[in-house]
Amino acid sequence: MINSVKNFTDQTNFTNALKVTVAAVLPVILFGYLDLFQVGFTVAIGAVLTYPSDIPSNLKHKINGILVAILIIVGAAILVNVTYPYPSIFYPVLVLILFFLSMISVYGHRATMISFSGLVSVSLAFGHLNTGWNILINAGYMLAGGLFYLLVSLIFYKIRPYRYVELQIAQCIKLTGKYLKLRGDLWNADASRGKIIEKQLYLQVELNTIHENLREILIRNRSNSGSSNQNRKMLIVFDSLLEILELALSTSFDHSKLHEKFSAHPKMLSTYQNLAYNLAGTMKRLSKSLENKTKYVSKHQLFQDLEALENAILDYEKELGKEDASEGVLMLSNMRDYAERQIEKIKVVEKAFTLATNPQDIKGIEKDLEKFLTPLYYPWSTLKENLSFSSTIFRHSLRLTLTILLGFIIGKLLPFQNVYWILLTIVVIMRPGYGLTKQRSYERIFGTILGGIIAFGIISVIHNSYAISAFSIIAMLLGFMFTQTNYKVGATFVTMYVVFIYGMLTPNVNEVIQYRILDTLVGGLLAFAGNYLLWPSWEFLNVRVFLEKSIKANRDYIREISVFYNKKGEVTTSYKLARKQAFIEIGNLMTSFQRMTQEPRSKQKQMPQVYKLVELNHTLVSSSASLGTYIQTHQTTKASEAFNVVVETILKNLDDAIELLHTDEDEILLNTVQKSDLEVRFTELKNIRAKELRDSVVDEADFQLKMKEAQLVIEQLIWMTNLSESLLKATRKLKIIV
């Protein structure tokens, strides 16, 4: 029980919720004690509105982001109050404020959160309009609340500066372990490989997000404040986790062929599967150790598992004889080599958590680190380029502005008690995509009704103001905590908190609950209707963009692999950047497909074909990573002309697929390299490799073994060529209606 409570309170979401709860509750208690409750409440609103802008980043960007948010929150509230008495000025200013605040989302996640805070500030301004000097006085209280939140946030940061990074690393280890566990599941004879691959794709989307967060924190912190022991340790672990995932992505096995090959020797595959599960189990234990801040003790003896696999391979070879077992031994040896490399990388992670690190440990890792970060600059040109209907953010900004304006007019014309709550509901629910807006509408309405019923029940039984105050603080804390992870639960607790507050301030709490539910229903319906009717952003219209980016990223990655194979030497930064971008874009493509599945069936145009393209892109990036990993880990000879011709054919297929996405024509020029020519090139590759090995290898058995390894690389090139052709054909079949 104690451990469960500890784990619950140690979550990042709980810490963030605690920060904003402390920053909001303390002013209310302090000023309430001085009979200045309204002042304390306004200060608390300033703190709550500032909270969304406090996203994970280095300290400098954290402070700057919060200060900008405070200025926008206070400025928006002042403009609404100053212009409200003059309708001819007020409505144009309101439209401009709403549109501008919505549009700044083009500058990324932090800007989106600041935009949200500004829009909520505009909505809440209609809850209590001021005149004269009261406008500036009220704005001053909100400013104080924002600055007080910044102070609280900095105190929390100083108390546990590395805890967020530790929890993100723990989550990254956990998800990487899940990915390895799914690879182990593929060895079951009756495994549903399609479903497992789909789960792996979803995991990649989650991992991409965590990787970006960790790059932002670890690399920017190192750039701004130097390298501490803790930062070095986390950087080593993060780099190893990237390599573990890349190795898992780059190493694929033909499970059906292997099950058929070893049907008479099931012990072989079960021994390997046990090792695969223990790799995942070790990652899980590492994650739990970091989450719970306990000393890590290795449970799985991975090298013993590896030795067991090696002994099983030897037994298999003895049983069948060296000649008959040669093909099977080669397959098993490749599996063993993969497992051995993974064990080595996992041991690096284990070492980081059990031994001290020094600057020499990150030598090589730290080279050109800043290039892996998403650039942080906010040019006017970015906003200007998005001022067109081709921009999803522009359409969403127009949609949101008009919906809020309509909600305000309806609230003024009809006898609604709290117009601001309709506007607030629209701001909270409405998202660029239809699917998420629909989901949030349902969850918001459900949470409002359930929270109202529960809170009303509590107020009906308990009449002690101190007890209700305690309940409101708890509801506020849990509301902020669950809003990010489970919006339905979060909306329930937020509603309870609001009802508790009104229960202490007004005797007509029944009417408050009724009006709140009605306002939420109206706001939810307006948001839903707005997303469906006003320049809807259906995902089948956008998926082409993500598809093109993914194909381009794949093409650039393959080109970098070819350059590396031709030039040799150390792995270049451009190679690593191309690899990173290929992984990110396949995740973005999968996210786009996920959004499509949430939309009405009539808008899910050619969904099977889109999913086929997602799978083909994922398989191609995995195959590319496999070839890149092989070239890095083996002493390869000079790339032949035949190799370059094959790679150029793959790149040409991908270029043709990209061109298809930009043309209305059904046909484009076919690849000039014919199948027969490719087959000649593959044969030529094999002959060149045979000659190279003859010149350097004396032992015949060793020669045959190395030739089979060369054949694996050639087969990988054949597979990549077939994939690029399939991708081109699938793109040709995809008809996106605009």
PyMOL commands that set and color helices and strands:
alter all, ss='L'
color gray80, all
select helices_A, chain A and resi 2-9+12-33+37-53+59-83+87-107+109-125+133-159+163-185+193-225+229-250+255-261+266-292+302-320+322-354+359-362+369-372+380-385+392-413+419-429+434-461+465-483+487-505+509-533+539-567+573-597+601-603+607-633+641-660+675-696+700-733
alter helices_A, ss='H'
color red, helices_A
deselect
rebuild
show_as cartoon
